[in-house]
């Protein structure tokens, strides 16, 4: 066992070492240039940092002469503690990826309790597969079909406000779909060629952008309150979202999607003014009022 301990490392270098480990854990590799770019240090200093990390955790990192980079070892075990919220924030936004330890807030700040953060041990091989453009074999728990084995080609993470998904091509069912990270029981990399039709560029729902024109719900007595709260311009908030996540956005913000704004619950502050923009969007069964309106339209058409 190495005599050098992470406790003995100065804070500035500790942050760089945590960055090295983060890149290994979630991307599968690290280069000196990554450290140079992130921290503005010289290559010699980057080499020293990697050497220090190797001394602390030699079983975690190895040099790949062919790829000229340092890669994750099969027996990898994290040295740093990983906070669920900080890890997912770093993957989402990039900030804070230089140190992913557990830290206390400087001021009091509370947010709604998150019921289920993605399992880090499952998330890490998924992000590595996304980064390296690899297919994976997973054992997956589905509400409709129970336990099954799937082959998927993941290319993006999605936080829908309630849970984390991985957007991927499902080779088993020949379609693009969302897989809940915490429903994946096991994951294994498959070394196969990935045809273009199974990549992100072929996912029409992912690549299509829809404009949502959101206004105060007509049932609101003082619409100017909602206009102020959501920083609306001329009474409208226009946001652009991917078709693949539109249903999640509409559900998360309780946006009434019915034609005649018929939802009047206390949670319905907002109404989607341009409902036709959702034509062709696939995940609208969860959009408030959208499915109910379609059922009503179908019944009227049969009368």
N, C-alpha and C positions, 0 to 999 in steps of 0.2 A: 504493500500500500504506500502511496506517495506521502511524504512528510509534509508536503505543501497542502494547506487547507484553504478553502474559499474564505474562511474567516480572516486569514492573514493578508488578504488582498486589499489594496486601497480601493476606495469606493469608485473612483473614475475608471480604474481598470476592471473592477467587478462588473460595471455596466457593459463594458466591451465584451467581457467573457460571457455575460448573459445573452448578449446579442449573438455571439458565436453559437451558443447552445440553441438559441431560438431558431436560428437559420438551419442548423442541423436537424432539429426535432421536427420542424414543420415544413421545411423545403428539401431536406435531405442532403444539403451540401452548403459549403461556405468557401469563399475565396478571400485572399488578402484584399482584393479590390473592393469587396463588400464593406470591409472595415474602413478602408481608406475613404470610400465614398460617404459612409454613414457618419464617421467621426472626424474626418479631416486630418487624419494622422498619416505619417509616412509609412511606406511599405515595410521598412525595417521594424517599426513599432508594431505593425499588424502581424508580422511574423513572430515577434516576441509574445504577443498576446495568444496566438494560436499554440505556441510552444508551452505557455503556462497552462492553457486549458488542457493540453495533452498530458501534462504532468499531473494535473488534478484528476482527470478522468480519461486515462489512456484507452480504456475499453469503449469509449464513446465515439472516437474519431480516428479516421485513417486517411492516408494520402492516396488519391487515385492518380497515378502517373499518366494514364491515358487521357483523363479529363482535365488534368492539371488543377485539381481542386481537392478539398478535404471533404470526406463523405461520412455519413452516419454508419456506425457499425451495428451489426445484428444484435449485439448485447447491450445496446444503448440504455442507460438509466439516467434520468435527469439529475443534475446536481442542484439546480435551482428549484424553488417552490413556484408553482404556476397558479396564479389567481385566475379563476374562470373568466371573470369580467374583464380583467386587463388583457388576458390572452386573446379573447374574442375581439376586444377593441383594437388591439394591435393588428390582427388579421383583417379587420374591416377597414380601418382608417390609416394604419401605418404608424401613427404616433404612439410613443411609449414602447416601441419594439426594441429599444436599447436596454430596457430593464423591465422584466416581467415578474418581479418578486411581489410579495404582499406588502402594501404600504398603507399607512393611515392617512385619511383626508385631513387637510389643514383646517378646513372649516366644516361645520355640520352640514351635511347634505344627504337627503334621503330620496330614494326612488322606489317605485313599486317593486315588490319582491318578485324576482325571477324564479319561477317554479322549477325550470329545468335548463341548466347550462349544458352545452354539448360536452360529452365525455372526452377529456383531453386525449386519452390513450387511443380513442377511435378517431378523433379529429386529426391528429398528427399524421397518420398514414394517408388519410384522405387528402390533406393539403399537399403532402409530398407527391401523391399521384397527380394532382392538378398541376403542380409546378413542373413536373417532369413529363406531363402529357402521357400518362400510363393508364391502362385499363386495370380494373380490379375485380376480384371475385368476392362477393359478400354473402353472408348468411343474414337474411333480413326478416324482420317481423312486420307483417302487414295486417291491418284490421280486416281486410277483405279475404286474404288467402292464408293467413297464419305464417308459419315458418317456411321459408323457401330460400333456395340458392339462386343468386343473380350474378350476371356479368354486366358491369356498368363501366362507362367511360366518363368519369367526373370532370367538370371544367369550371365550376363556380360554387361558392357558398352563398346561401340565402338566409338572412335572419328576417323572418316574417313578423317579428314582434312577439310571438308566442313560443316559437321553437326554431331550431336551426335545421335547414335542409341542405343537401348537396344536389345541385342541378347536374344531371348526367344523361347520357344515352343509355337506355336499358337494352342491352344486346339480347336479353332473354325474350323481351316482348317487342323488340324492334320499334322503339319509340323514345322520345325524350320525356323525362319525368323527374319529379322531385322525390328524394329519399330523406326521411327524417334521420339525422345523425344518430340519435340515441336509440333508434330501432335496429341499428346495425350490430349484430352479435359478434361477427368476426370479419376480417378483411385481409385479403391476400393479393399481392401484385401479380398481374398476368403479363408475361413478356410476349406480346403479340403486336403486329402492325395494326394501326388504327386508321381505317379509311376515312376520307374527308367527310362522308355523309354521316359519320358518327361524332363529329367534332362540333364545337360551338358555332362555327360559321354556318352549319346546316340547320341549326335550331331556329326555326322561323319565329316561334313564340318568344324566344330570348332576344332575338335581334330586332323585332318589331317594337317601336316606341309609340306609345299612345299618349295623347294630351288629355288630361282630366281637368275639366272646368268645374271647380268646386265653389259653391255659394252657400250663404247662410240658409238653413232650412226654412222654407216659407212659413212653418208653424211658429218660428221664433218671434216673440213680440218686439224685441229690440235687436234687429239684425246688425246694427252698428257695433254692438258688443262683440259679436263673432268676427266681424270684419277687422276690428282692431286686434283681437286675440290672435288671428291667423295672418295678420299683415296682408290683407287682401288689397288689391288695386282695383278701384272702381267696382267694388263689391264682388270681385272674383279672384280666386286663387287658382292659378294654372300651374300644374305640375306635370312633368313628363316621367313616365315609368315604363318599364319593360312589360310587354303583354304577359309574360310568364309570371310576373309578380303583382299584376294589377288587382287580382282578387284579394290577395293578402293585404294590400294597402287599403282597399275599400273596406274590408272587414275590420282591420286594426283601428281605423278612425271612425267606424260606424257611419259611413257615408251612405245615405239613402239613395239607392239606385233605381227606385221605382219611377215610372213615367210621371205619375201625378203626386209625387212626394207623399205617399200614403203612410209611411212609418212616422209615428209621432211619439215614440218613447222618449224618456228624459235623456237618453244617451244620443239621440239623433239631433246633433247641432248642424249637420252639414248635408247638402243635397248635391248630387251629380247632375249638373245642368245639361251636359252634352252626352246623354246616354248612348246615342248611336255610335260614339267613338269606340264602344266596347264590342262592336260587331267582329266576330271571329276570335275573340279572346276566349281561351279554353277553360280557365279556372274560376268561372263566375258563379258556381253553385254556392260559394261561400260569401259572395257579395250581398250585403243587406238589401233586400227588396228586389233583387234582379230575378232570381228564380221564381219568386211568387208572382211577379208581373208576367213572366213568360207562361206560367201555368194558366194565369187568368186569360192571357191572349189566346192560348190554345183552346180553352173552353169556349170563349166567345166565337172563335172561328168555327167550332163544331156546331154551334147553335143555329 
